[in-house]
Amino acid sequence: MNSTSVIVGAMVISPLLYPVICIGAATCQGDWRAFLRAVGTFTMGFFAAVAAAGAINLLHATTFQTELLDRLSASARDYAVVAFFSGLAGTYAFFSPRIHEAITGIAISVALIPPVVMLGIGLAERKADLILASGTIVLCNVFGIYLGSIVAVAGLNWIARNRTMD
């Protein structure tokens, strides 16, 4: 698809992917304790990344390259679609012991960290347009992964139930 958002994602493995997948799985399974634990993990990781990006930006000013600005001008829908399918694939890989190594590639394609870092930089520099653009991308990515993981867990549960009936 020659998407710059996917290309940038190939540079970073996202540590925020696992908690979002766990949030979706816990939602689908009604495990609210696991849900709250995953939300807490995601929240801590998210704020740590935003704070670190903001602090580093204050110490070392960022010059915006066209690659970064291009990422922020991409369609939010494109990010959400890529995130949804990555959520599907990531959840399947997460719960499948034979494919578990593939999760790294899926995490790379979603790339939650680059827009979170841009959000931290926008907050540090008090740039409303940067905050809005990167915040929108973060929300689209998280929501897409979350929906994809719910659909994948529901599908895996359905397959498991049908196998036991046979």
Steps between C-alpha positions, in 0.01 A plus 500: 500500500812720507372668815747718680329417830575131450856575390567703815344219700760266359762696696354455847365204698206618700493405869148643520356233269479219757292692754252610231463140383447394862238773546310370197529137609387584854203696362395209281536250782347724768810478719481845657792446735729423205342793315587745778852359534559538123353852499737588786797356314408684181442826687835481677683419176316771309571773753861385542554524122330841476695635800832364373442648154404835649799505734746404229351763272550766767865398532560458129275698267344302218523606140204371307598304196258448214475129593351589838265760362384260225406243766283754674323603182396145405135405525383394846285237326812342348660473842184346646470243220865395531461485879180290477660236282816509708282451808340196337832350399676600822231345718503180299880484527485583872268206573653254253815332634619412150488857374601694812825625339296682236372745760815709459427560132144594579608736776736662256224561246272673747760736644332654799820650630581754221168687531519481882846657482369768267222566752763548773695739279183692416417533868853614585495758223135593560413452133126440476511373140766242587312393813175462306653312206711261706226451761255407225745247357559347845125469561442346156780249555387403849133475399584299187719253691236474774220422251721258310589314817134473604407358160794258507425375852131457413603303190746285692237431767249402231752265336585342839130446582432340160799268531378370836151436355635277224 
